[in-house]
Amino acid sequence: MGSLSVWHWLVILFWLVVVLVPGWRIASKAGFHGAWSLLLLVPVLNLLAVWAFAFVRWPTERPS
């Protein structure tokens, strides 16, 4: 087994950008810290995170 080629790293980087950037923005707009989007990189936790964000009361919706 050899090391990963440059193309593999480019695909990994592309996937990170495609997943993390929108996830970070969505979490920030919802009133949560953007670092919650890192859960999207973990298998199974990503599904739980999407369901949690779909059904939890967002801080931006709470009355002040």
mmCIF file as gemmi writes it, N, C-alpha and C atoms, coordinates in Angstrom:
data_model
loop_
_atom_site.group_PDB
_atom_site.id
_atom_site.type_symbol
_atom_site.label_atom_id
_atom_site.label_alt_id
_atom_site.label_comp_id
_atom_site.label_asym_id
_atom_site.label_entity_id
_atom_site.label_seq_id
_atom_site.pdbx_PDB_ins_code
_atom_site.Cartn_x
_atom_site.Cartn_y
_atom_site.Cartn_z
_atom_site.occupancy
_atom_site.B_iso_or_equiv
_atom_site.pdbx_formal_charge
_atom_site.auth_seq_id
_atom_site.auth_asym_id
_atom_site.pdbx_PDB_model_num
ATOM 1 N N . MET Axp A 1 ? 0.839 -1.179 0 1 0 ? 1 A 1
ATOM 2 C CA . MET Axp A 1 ? 0 0 0 1 0 ? 1 A 1
ATOM 3 C C . MET Axp A 1 ? 0.887 1.247 0 1 0 ? 1 A 1
ATOM 4 N N . GLY Axp A 2 ? 0.638 2.089 -0.932 1 0 ? 2 A 1
ATOM 5 C CA . GLY Axp A 2 ? 1.395 3.32 -1.015 1 0 ? 2 A 1
ATOM 6 C C . GLY Axp A 2 ? 0.674 4.459 -0.327 1 0 ? 2 A 1
ATOM 7 N N . SER Axp A 3 ? 1.265 5.602 -0.387 1 0 ? 3 A 1
ATOM 8 C CA . SER Axp A 3 ? 0.628 6.785 0.205 1 0 ? 3 A 1
ATOM 9 C C . SER Axp A 3 ? -0.417 7.333 -0.767 1 0 ? 3 A 1
ATOM 10 N N . LEU Axp A 4 ? -1.215 8.241 -0.257 1 0 ? 4 A 1
ATOM 11 C CA . LEU Axp A 4 ? -2.247 8.845 -1.093 1 0 ? 4 A 1
ATOM 12 C C . LEU Axp A 4 ? -1.615 9.8 -2.098 1 0 ? 4 A 1
ATOM 13 N N . SER Axp A 5 ? -2.15 9.802 -3.306 1 0 ? 5 A 1
ATOM 14 C CA . SER Axp A 5 ? -1.627 10.698 -4.331 1 0 ? 5 A 1
ATOM 15 C C . SER Axp A 5 ? -2.185 12.103 -4.13 1 0 ? 5 A 1
ATOM 16 N N . VAL Axp A 6 ? -1.702 13.007 -4.924 1 0 ? 6 A 1
ATOM 17 C CA . VAL Axp A 6 ? -2.16 14.394 -4.859 1 0 ? 6 A 1
ATOM 18 C C . VAL Axp A 6 ? -3.648 14.47 -5.161 1 0 ? 6 A 1
ATOM 19 N N . TRP Axp A 7 ? -4.129 13.653 -6.08 1 0 ? 7 A 1
ATOM 20 C CA . TRP Axp A 7 ? -5.547 13.675 -6.452 1 0 ? 7 A 1
ATOM 21 C C . TRP Axp A 7 ? -6.436 13.252 -5.285 1 0 ? 7 A 1
ATOM 22 N N . HIS Axp A 8 ? -5.98 12.289 -4.51 1 0 ? 8 A 1
ATOM 23 C CA . HIS Axp A 8 ? -6.744 11.883 -3.335 1 0 ? 8 A 1
ATOM 24 C C . HIS Axp A 8 ? -6.863 13.038 -2.348 1 0 ? 8 A 1
ATOM 25 N N . TRP Axp A 9 ? -5.761 13.734 -2.124 1 0 ? 9 A 1
ATOM 26 C CA . TRP Axp A 9 ? -5.784 14.86 -1.183 1 0 ? 9 A 1
ATOM 27 C C . TRP Axp A 9 ? -6.672 15.988 -1.705 1 0 ? 9 A 1
ATOM 28 N N . LEU Axp A 10 ? -6.673 16.209 -3.022 1 0 ? 10 A 1
ATOM 29 C CA . LEU Axp A 10 ? -7.546 17.239 -3.588 1 0 ? 10 A 1
ATOM 30 C C . LEU Axp A 10 ? -9.022 16.874 -3.42 1 0 ? 10 A 1
ATOM 31 N N . VAL Axp A 11 ? -9.348 15.608 -3.579 1 0 ? 11 A 1
ATOM 32 C CA . VAL Axp A 11 ? -10.73 15.162 -3.373 1 0 ? 11 A 1
ATOM 33 C C . VAL Axp A 11 ? -11.12 15.324 -1.916 1 0 ? 11 A 1
ATOM 34 N N . ILE Axp A 12 ? -10.239 14.966 -1.005 1 0 ? 12 A 1
ATOM 35 C CA . ILE Axp A 12 ? -10.508 15.12 0.43 1 0 ? 12 A 1
ATOM 36 C C . ILE Axp A 12 ? -10.699 16.593 0.769 1 0 ? 12 A 1
ATOM 37 N N . LEU Axp A 13 ? -9.831 17.466 0.274 1 0 ? 13 A 1
ATOM 38 C CA . LEU Axp A 13 ? -9.941 18.899 0.527 1 0 ? 13 A 1
ATOM 39 C C . LEU Axp A 13 ? -11.239 19.447 -0.05 1 0 ? 13 A 1
ATOM 40 N N . PHE Axp A 14 ? -11.577 19.033 -1.266 1 0 ? 14 A 1
ATOM 41 C CA . PHE Axp A 14 ? -12.82 19.474 -1.896 1 0 ? 14 A 1
ATOM 42 C C . PHE Axp A 14 ? -14.012 19.044 -1.057 1 0 ? 14 A 1
ATOM 43 N N . TRP Axp A 15 ? -14.022 17.812 -0.585 1 0 ? 15 A 1
ATOM 44 C CA . TRP Axp A 15 ? -15.126 17.316 0.222 1 0 ? 15 A 1
ATOM 45 C C . TRP Axp A 15 ? -15.239 18.091 1.535 1 0 ? 15 A 1
ATOM 46 N N . LEU Axp A 16 ? -14.111 18.393 2.161 1 0 ? 16 A 1
ATOM 47 C CA . LEU Axp A 16 ? -14.135 19.173 3.401 1 0 ? 16 A 1
ATOM 48 C C . LEU Axp A 16 ? -14.742 20.549 3.168 1 0 ? 16 A 1
ATOM 49 N N . VAL Axp A 17 ? -14.372 21.183 2.06 1 0 ? 17 A 1
ATOM 50 C CA . VAL Axp A 17 ? -14.899 22.513 1.756 1 0 ? 17 A 1
ATOM 51 C C . VAL Axp A 17 ? -16.393 22.434 1.446 1 0 ? 17 A 1
ATOM 52 N N . VAL Axp A 18 ? -16.792 21.423 0.69 1 0 ? 18 A 1
ATOM 53 C CA . VAL Axp A 18 ? -18.199 21.288 0.302 1 0 ? 18 A 1
ATOM 54 C C . VAL Axp A 18 ? -19.084 21.007 1.513 1 0 ? 18 A 1
ATOM 55 N N . VAL Axp A 19 ? -18.565 20.31 2.506 1 0 ? 19 A 1
ATOM 56 C CA . VAL Axp A 19 ? -19.365 19.958 3.684 1 0 ? 19 A 1
ATOM 57 C C . VAL Axp A 19 ? -19.251 21.01 4.774 1 0 ? 19 A 1
ATOM 58 N N . LEU Axp A 20 ? -18.048 21.448 5.079 1 0 ? 20 A 1
ATOM 59 C CA . LEU Axp A 20 ? -17.847 22.306 6.246 1 0 ? 20 A 1
ATOM 60 C C . LEU Axp A 20 ? -18.278 23.751 6.042 1 0 ? 20 A 1
ATOM 61 N N . VAL Axp A 21 ? -18.012 24.318 4.905 1 0 ? 21 A 1
ATOM 62 C CA . VAL Axp A 21 ? -18.343 25.735 4.704 1 0 ? 21 A 1
ATOM 63 C C . VAL Axp A 21 ? -19.849 25.98 4.806 1 0 ? 21 A 1
ATOM 64 N N . PRO Axp A 22 ? -20.685 25.221 4.091 1 0 ? 22 A 1
ATOM 65 C CA . PRO Axp A 22 ? -22.123 25.457 4.257 1 0 ? 22 A 1
ATOM 66 C C . PRO Axp A 22 ? -22.611 25.102 5.655 1 0 ? 22 A 1
ATOM 67 N N . GLY Axp A 23 ? -22.071 24.029 6.223 1 0 ? 23 A 1
ATOM 68 C CA . GLY Axp A 23 ? -22.469 23.641 7.578 1 0 ? 23 A 1
ATOM 69 C C . GLY Axp A 23 ? -22.141 24.71 8.598 1 0 ? 23 A 1
ATOM 70 N N . TRP Axp A 24 ? -20.966 25.323 8.47 1 0 ? 24 A 1
ATOM 71 C CA . TRP Axp A 24 ? -20.543 26.386 9.381 1 0 ? 24 A 1
ATOM 72 C C . TRP Axp A 24 ? -21.48 27.588 9.259 1 0 ? 24 A 1
ATOM 73 N N . ARG Axp A 25 ? -21.812 27.948 8.018 1 0 ? 25 A 1
ATOM 74 C CA . ARG Axp A 25 ? -22.7 29.106 7.81 1 0 ? 25 A 1
ATOM 75 C C . ARG Axp A 25 ? -24.108 28.849 8.329 1 0 ? 25 A 1
ATOM 76 N N . ILE Axp A 26 ? -24.613 27.643 8.111 1 0 ? 26 A 1
ATOM 77 C CA . ILE Axp A 26 ? -25.953 27.31 8.59 1 0 ? 26 A 1
ATOM 78 C C . ILE Axp A 26 ? -25.992 27.349 10.108 1 0 ? 26 A 1
ATOM 79 N N . ALA Axp A 27 ? -24.995 26.759 10.756 1 0 ? 27 A 1
ATOM 80 C CA . ALA Axp A 27 ? -24.952 26.769 12.218 1 0 ? 27 A 1
ATOM 81 C C . ALA Axp A 27 ? -24.834 28.199 12.749 1 0 ? 27 A 1
ATOM 82 N N . SER Axp A 28 ? -24.04 29.027 12.107 1 0 ? 28 A 1
ATOM 83 C CA . SER Axp A 28 ? -23.884 30.417 12.544 1 0 ? 28 A 1
ATOM 84 C C . SER Axp A 28 ? -25.18 31.202 12.377 1 0 ? 28 A 1
ATOM 85 N N . LYS Axp A 29 ? -25.855 31.016 11.262 1 0 ? 29 A 1
ATOM 86 C CA . LYS Axp A 29 ? -27.124 31.717 11.036 1 0 ? 29 A 1
ATOM 87 C C . LYS Axp A 29 ? -28.203 31.239 12.001 1 0 ? 29 A 1
ATOM 88 N N . ALA Axp A 30 ? -28.082 29.997 12.451 1 0 ? 30 A 1
ATOM 89 C CA . ALA Axp A 30 ? -29.054 29.45 13.392 1 0 ? 30 A 1
ATOM 90 C C . ALA Axp A 30 ? -28.788 29.933 14.812 1 0 ? 30 A 1
ATOM 91 N N . GLY Axp A 31 ? -27.65 30.579 15.031 1 0 ? 31 A 1
ATOM 92 C CA . GLY Axp A 31 ? -27.331 31.093 16.349 1 0 ? 31 A 1
ATOM 93 C C . GLY Axp A 31 ? -26.411 30.194 17.147 1 0 ? 31 A 1
ATOM 94 N N . PHE Axp A 32 ? -25.914 29.136 16.526 1 0 ? 32 A 1
ATOM 95 C CA . PHE Axp A 32 ? -24.985 28.226 17.189 1 0 ? 32 A 1
ATOM 96 C C . PHE Axp A 32 ? -23.565 28.552 16.727 1 0 ? 32 A 1
ATOM 97 N N . HIS Axp A 33 ? -22.592 28.04 17.456 1 0 ? 33 A 1
ATOM 98 C CA . HIS Axp A 33 ? -21.209 28.222 17.035 1 0 ? 33 A 1
ATOM 99 C C . HIS Axp A 33 ? -20.964 27.365 15.798 1 0 ? 33 A 1
ATOM 100 N N . GLY Axp A 34 ? -20.248 27.902 14.848 1 0 ? 34 A 1
ATOM 101 C CA . GLY Axp A 34 ? -20.008 27.205 13.592 1 0 ? 34 A 1
ATOM 102 C C . GLY Axp A 34 ? -19.238 25.917 13.727 1 0 ? 34 A 1
ATOM 103 N N . ALA Axp A 35 ? -18.51 25.756 14.834 1 0 ? 35 A 1
ATOM 104 C CA . ALA Axp A 35 ? -17.719 24.546 15.027 1 0 ? 35 A 1
ATOM 105 C C . ALA Axp A 35 ? -18.596 23.298 15.134 1 0 ? 35 A 1
ATOM 106 N N . TRP Axp A 36 ? -19.893 23.472 15.373 1 0 ? 36 A 1
ATOM 107 C CA . TRP Axp A 36 ? -20.79 22.326 15.388 1 0 ? 36 A 1
ATOM 108 C C . TRP Axp A 36 ? -20.813 21.63 14.039 1 0 ? 36 A 1
ATOM 109 N N . SER Axp A 37 ? -20.421 22.312 13.001 1 0 ? 37 A 1
ATOM 110 C CA . SER Axp A 37 ? -20.41 21.697 11.672 1 0 ? 37 A 1
ATOM 111 C C . SER Axp A 37 ? -19.351 20.605 11.562 1 0 ? 37 A 1
ATOM 112 N N . LEU Axp A 38 ? -18.398 20.586 12.473 1 0 ? 38 A 1
ATOM 113 C CA . LEU Axp A 38 ? -17.387 19.526 12.456 1 0 ? 38 A 1
ATOM 114 C C . LEU Axp A 38 ? -18.014 18.154 12.693 1 0 ? 38 A 1
ATOM 115 N N . LEU Axp A 39 ? -19.194 18.122 13.316 1 0 ? 39 A 1
ATOM 116 C CA . LEU Axp A 39 ? -19.892 16.846 13.501 1 0 ? 39 A 1
ATOM 117 C C . LEU Axp A 39 ? -20.288 16.227 12.174 1 0 ? 39 A 1
ATOM 118 N N . LEU Axp A 40 ? -20.377 17.042 11.13 1 0 ? 40 A 1
ATOM 119 C CA . LEU Axp A 40 ? -20.745 16.533 9.819 1 0 ? 40 A 1
ATOM 120 C C . LEU Axp A 40 ? -19.677 15.633 9.215 1 0 ? 40 A 1
ATOM 121 N N . LEU Axp A 41 ? -18.477 15.662 9.766 1 0 ? 41 A 1
ATOM 122 C CA . LEU Axp A 41 ? -17.389 14.83 9.251 1 0 ? 41 A 1
ATOM 123 C C . LEU Axp A 41 ? -17.364 13.445 9.874 1 0 ? 41 A 1
ATOM 124 N N . VAL Axp A 42 ? -18.114 13.24 10.939 1 0 ? 42 A 1
ATOM 125 C CA . VAL Axp A 42 ? -18.096 11.968 11.66 1 0 ? 42 A 1
ATOM 126 C C . VAL Axp A 42 ? -19.309 11.138 11.213 1 0 ? 42 A 1
ATOM 127 N N . PRO Axp A 43 ? -19.062 9.952 10.685 1 0 ? 43 A 1
ATOM 128 C CA . PRO Axp A 43 ? -20.194 9.13 10.251 1 0 ? 43 A 1
ATOM 129 C C . PRO Axp A 43 ? -21.15 8.854 11.409 1 0 ? 43 A 1
ATOM 130 N N . VAL Axp A 44 ? -22.359 8.714 11.227 1 0 ? 44 A 1
ATOM 131 C CA . VAL Axp A 44 ? -23.442 8.5 12.183 1 0 ? 44 A 1
ATOM 132 C C . VAL Axp A 44 ? -23.73 9.775 12.973 1 0 ? 44 A 1
ATOM 133 N N . LEU Axp A 45 ? -22.708 10.433 13.519 1 0 ? 45 A 1
ATOM 134 C CA . LEU Axp A 45 ? -22.936 11.694 14.224 1 0 ? 45 A 1
ATOM 135 C C . LEU Axp A 45 ? -23.443 12.766 13.267 1 0 ? 45 A 1
ATOM 136 N N . ASN Axp A 46 ? -23.047 12.675 12.005 1 0 ? 46 A 1
ATOM 137 C CA . ASN Axp A 46 ? -23.528 13.661 11.039 1 0 ? 46 A 1
ATOM 138 C C . ASN Axp A 46 ? -25.043 13.561 10.869 1 0 ? 46 A 1
ATOM 139 N N . LEU Axp A 47 ? -25.567 12.36 10.852 1 0 ? 47 A 1
ATOM 140 C CA . LEU Axp A 47 ? -27.015 12.194 10.739 1 0 ? 47 A 1
ATOM 141 C C . LEU Axp A 47 ? -27.72 12.704 11.991 1 0 ? 47 A 1
ATOM 142 N N . LEU Axp A 48 ? -27.158 12.414 13.156 1 0 ? 48 A 1
ATOM 143 C CA . LEU Axp A 48 ? -27.736 12.904 14.409 1 0 ? 48 A 1
ATOM 144 C C . LEU Axp A 48 ? -27.687 14.427 14.477 1 0 ? 48 A 1
ATOM 145 N N . ALA Axp A 49 ? -26.592 15.012 13.992 1 0 ? 49 A 1
ATOM 146 C CA . ALA Axp A 49 ? -26.462 16.466 14.018 1 0 ? 49 A 1
ATOM 147 C C . ALA Axp A 49 ? -27.493 17.128 13.108 1 0 ? 49 A 1
ATOM 148 N N . VAL Axp A 50 ? -27.705 16.569 11.924 1 0 ? 50 A 1
ATOM 149 C CA . VAL Axp A 50 ? -28.697 17.133 11.013 1 0 ? 50 A 1
ATOM 150 C C . VAL Axp A 50 ? -30.09 17.055 11.631 1 0 ? 50 A 1
ATOM 151 N N . TRP Axp A 51 ? -30.428 15.922 12.239 1 0 ? 51 A 1
ATOM 152 C CA . TRP Axp A 51 ? -31.74 15.779 12.89 1 0 ? 51 A 1
ATOM 153 C C . TRP Axp A 51 ? -31.867 16.732 14.075 1 0 ? 51 A 1
ATOM 154 N N . ALA Axp A 52 ? -30.796 16.881 14.848 1 0 ? 52 A 1
ATOM 155 C CA . ALA Axp A 52 ? -30.847 17.786 15.997 1 0 ? 52 A 1
ATOM 156 C C . ALA Axp A 52 ? -31.069 19.225 15.535 1 0 ? 52 A 1
ATOM 157 N N . PHE Axp A 53 ? -30.359 19.668 14.513 1 0 ? 53 A 1
ATOM 158 C CA . PHE Axp A 53 ? -30.535 21.039 14.02 1 0 ? 53 A 1
ATOM 159 C C . PHE Axp A 53 ? -31.911 21.237 13.397 1 0 ? 53 A 1
ATOM 160 N N . ALA Axp A 54 ? -32.482 20.182 12.866 1 0 ? 54 A 1
ATOM 161 C CA . ALA Axp A 54 ? -33.81 20.303 12.251 1 0 ? 54 A 1
ATOM 162 C C . ALA Axp A 54 ? -34.901 20.491 13.297 1 0 ? 54 A 1
ATOM 163 N N . PHE Axp A 55 ? -34.743 19.878 14.461 1 0 ? 55 A 1
ATOM 164 C CA . PHE Axp A 55 ? -35.839 19.871 15.425 1 0 ? 55 A 1
ATOM 165 C C . PHE Axp A 55 ? -35.588 20.647 16.711 1 0 ? 55 A 1
ATOM 166 N N . VAL Axp A 56 ? -34.366 21.093 16.953 1 0 ? 56 A 1
ATOM 167 C CA . VAL Axp A 56 ? -34.082 21.875 18.155 1 0 ? 56 A 1
ATOM 168 C C . VAL Axp A 56 ? -34.563 23.316 17.95 1 0 ? 56 A 1
ATOM 169 N N . ARG Axp A 57 ? -34.918 23.977 19.01 1 0 ? 57 A 1
ATOM 170 C CA . ARG Axp A 57 ? -35.288 25.388 18.925 1 0 ? 57 A 1
ATOM 171 C C . ARG Axp A 57 ? -34.008 26.2 18.746 1 0 ? 57 A 1
ATOM 172 N N . TRP Axp A 58 ? -33.953 26.952 17.682 1 0 ? 58 A 1
ATOM 173 C CA . TRP Axp A 58 ? -32.75 27.731 17.382 1 0 ? 58 A 1
ATOM 174 C C . TRP Axp A 58 ? -32.706 28.973 18.262 1 0 ? 58 A 1
ATOM 175 N N . PRO Axp A 59 ? -31.503 29.363 18.724 1 0 ? 59 A 1
ATOM 176 C CA . PRO Axp A 59 ? -31.39 30.567 19.545 1 0 ? 59 A 1
ATOM 177 C C . PRO Axp A 59 ? -31.934 31.817 18.858 1 0 ? 59 A 1
ATOM 178 N N . THR Axp A 60 ? -31.895 31.87 17.552 1 0 ? 60 A 1
ATOM 179 C CA . THR Axp A 60 ? -32.415 33.051 16.85 1 0 ? 60 A 1
ATOM 180 C C . THR Axp A 60 ? -33.935 33.092 16.872 1 0 ? 60 A 1
ATOM 181 N N . GLU Axp A 61 ? -34.596 31.98 17.181 1 0 ? 61 A 1
ATOM 182 C CA . GLU Axp A 61 ? -36.056 31.936 17.26 1 0 ? 61 A 1
ATOM 183 C C . GLU Axp A 61 ? -36.584 32.249 18.659 1 0 ? 61 A 1
ATOM 184 N N . ARG Axp A 62 ? -35.721 32.154 19.655 1 0 ? 62 A 1
ATOM 185 C CA . ARG Axp A 62 ? -36.153 32.347 21.03 1 0 ? 62 A 1
ATOM 186 C C . ARG Axp A 62 ? -36.5 33.814 21.279 1 0 ? 62 A 1
ATOM 187 N N . PRO Axp A 63 ? -37.552 34.064 22.035 1 0 ? 63 A 1
ATOM 188 C CA . PRO Axp A 63 ? -37.886 35.46 22.357 1 0 ? 63 A 1
ATOM 189 C C . PRO Axp A 63 ? -36.826 36.086 23.253 1 0 ? 63 A 1
ATOM 190 N N . SER Axp A 64 ? -36.539 37.336 23.046 1 0 ? 64 A 1
ATOM 191 C CA . SER Axp A 64 ? -35.498 38.028 23.835 1 0 ? 64 A 1
ATOM 192 C C . SER Axp A 64 ? -36.053 38.567 25.122 1 0 ? 64 A 1
